[in-house]
Amino acid sequence: MSDTVTEIELKFVKEDDEVLHSPAQPWSSDLGIDPENLVKEMLSIMLVNNGIGLAAPQVGLPISVFVMGNADSSYACFNPRVISVSSERTQTQEGCLSYPGLYLNIKRPTSVVAEYEDVKGETHRKEFTGILATVFLHEFDHLHGICFVDRASDLSVKLAKQRVRKNLKKQGIK
């Protein structure tokens, strides 16, 4: 990839797109993508769509990068690694920008210690807890070709998709 991020069109891929179900390649400055522009674009897409996390594969880039947070505080994680997770688990309702309107109860660790590089290539080690742990692990999954529907039972996914279709039908959307 010798393009800069301004030449790459970032747009959501469909839930059945292979890039969502394949492991991402490591981030490298050799890709020719400006990391600051990439983060700016990804955060913009995430925030405009009312998300709290967005992984590069979700916008068609098979690279190990994600952003998470909100307009006031955000993280850009390049080549993230999970160092440890808590044994304590909690079940929360998760959504995903790649699956609009779909919400599933997913059980995840309540905290995660992770390492990641920032836009300048500096390595950070941080413990994320609560919702940030959930978001980190959700986005980390995306980098490994795992979507949140893969963490729920087939029946739960089927029922949730039926609810989405029913709600769309009520709104007059097919």
Sequence and secondary structure as in RCSB ss.txt:
>XXXX:A:sequence
MSDTVTEIELKFVKEDDEVLHSPAQPWSSDLGIDPENLVKEMLSIMLVNNGIGLAAPQVGLPISVFVMGNADSSY
ACFNPRVISVSSERTQTQEGCLSYPGLYLNIKRPTSVVAEYEDVKGETHRKEFTGILATVFLHEFDHLHGICFVD
RASDLSVKLAKQRVRKNLKKQGIK
>XXXX:A:secstr
    GGGS      TT GGGGSB B   GGG   HHHHHHHHHHHHHHTT SEEEGGGGT  BSEEEEE SSSEE
EEEEEEEEEE S EEEEEEEETTEEEEEEEEEEESEEEEEEE TTS EEEEEEEHHHHHHHHHHHHHTBT  GGG
GS HHHHHHHHHHHHHHHHHTT  
